[in-house]
Amino acid sequence: MTEPSSDRHGTSPPWPPSDPAIQKVFEGMLEDGSWGRYHGPHCAHLRQKLADLHQSEFVTLCSSGTSAVELALRAAGVSDGDEVIMAAYDYKANFANVVLLGATPVLTDVKQGFPVPDPQQIREALTDRTRAIICSHLHGCFAPVSEIRELAAQHDVPVVEDVCQSPGAIHDGVLAGTAGDISVFSFGGSKLLTAGRGGAVVTRSETFHQRIRLYTQRGNDAYPLSEMQAAVLCPQLEQLKRCHETRRERVRQIVEGLGDCKEFSPVLNHAEEDLPAFYKLAFLLDHDSREEFCSRCQRAGAAVFEGFPGLHLIHAKRRFRALGDLPHATALHNNLVMLHHPVLLQDAHVIQPLVTAIKLAAERI
Ligand SMILES: Cc1ncc(COP(=O)(O)O)c(C=O)c1O
């Protein structure tokens, strides 16, 4: 079992924060008994909201972001002997999902200095065995999904857009979760939209949706999201835009405050008119002591953690095919650190002490 987020992210403000809108939802559920039913209005409402927001007709609610990725890969028809292309710096469970389905992850390098796939690498990795491409928006950065989808379409390969870290983000005027063929969301306990657990798959393709239905509907729902979970997510969707604005402003203040720090640089790839979503704010260190740097930050009250491990560095070589040596993903494995998001919704006055704590941690390395 995963610990509550307040334990795992010890130096962060508690997440989720207390919220009168959520309290009202719980009171309503106590009154109408919907908290204890298999079916009711809340899942239907959430499905409709996600469908409207993403202008996609088909929404499947499910039990986690991890199961959403599995369902998306099943929808794409991934099975024994297939290949699925993904960046070597990505969420661990995405790799595990590919292997679970009997397919081989094909690991490509990221764009230098950014936790997002490089379309040129993906072009080179495509073969007639490629059955899907996973494209994740990570740590407030945008993956080039539209570009990758364009080249994937030439091979009739669907793109799974992983929006678990960036619901509601907008790049080039395009909402995250609308550029891929199938999009996946997480409502896990640390996420920007949280129900403790939960996920969703969103698509415009009836064929993909039907495949998911066939797999999940077994006379009963095999990967359910409960009414209670759906009920607490609806008000959060309403608040998402406003919360993102606050987070972006805090990120701006942090980046400005750390501007003269030579030991590390922020990892951001958005244009001025873009609206990124910050589940994590990433930095690249100019040295290899990230473990020590993170402990120093945490001791000083800043929730800074090591980034993801490179997938090529933690899995046996027989489990994947790699396109080259993956030097840029290795650099992220060694040098990327990330600030966890709850502090970004706090008042502006917490930012200066945070910046000072991070600067001090960097100076002492
Ligand atoms: C990019 C990405 N994909 C998928 C997931 C899996 O989501 P869940 O924790 O809901 O299974 C996560 C969780 O952190 C994630 O960051």
The ligand as an SDF file (V2000), in Angstrom:
LIG
                    3D

 16 16  0  0  0  0  0  0  0  0999 V2000
    3.1450   10.1840  -16.0400 C   0  0  0  0  0  0  0  0  0  0  0  0
    2.3780    9.2230  -15.1890 C   0  0  0  0  0  0  0  0  0  0  0  0
    1.6910    8.2290  -15.7880 N   0  0  0  0  0  0  0  0  0  0  0  0
    0.9710    7.3480  -15.0740 C   0  0  0  0  0  0  0  0  0  0  0  0
    0.9010    7.4340  -13.7010 C   0  0  0  0  0  0  0  0  0  0  0  0
    0.1220    6.4060  -12.9370 C   0  0  0  0  0  0  0  0  0  0  0  0
   -0.9590    6.9390  -12.2340 O   0  0  0  0  0  0  0  0  0  0  0  0
   -1.5320    6.1780  -10.9200 P   0  0  0  0  0  0  0  0  0  0  0  0
   -0.6220    6.5160   -9.7930 O   0  0  0  0  0  0  0  0  0  0  0  0
   -2.9030    6.7620  -10.7540 O   0  0  0  0  0  0  0  0  0  0  0  0
   -1.5770    4.7430  -11.2160 O   0  0  0  0  0  0  0  0  0  0  0  0
    1.6150    8.4440  -13.0390 C   0  0  0  0  0  0  0  0  0  0  0  0
    1.6070    8.5370  -11.5650 C   0  0  0  0  0  0  0  0  0  0  0  0
    2.3790    9.2690  -10.9590 O   0  0  0  0  0  0  0  0  0  0  0  0
    2.3730    9.3660  -13.8020 C   0  0  0  0  0  0  0  0  0  0  0  0
    3.0820   10.3520  -13.2280 O   0  0  0  0  0  0  0  0  0  0  0  0
  1  2  1  0
  2  3  1  0
  2 15  2  0
  3  4  2  0
  4  5  1  0
  5  6  1  0
  5 12  2  0
  6  7  1  0
  7  8  1  0
  8  9  2  0
  8 10  1  0
  8 11  1  0
 12 13  1  0
 12 15  1  0
 13 14  2  0
 15 16  1  0
M  END
$$$$
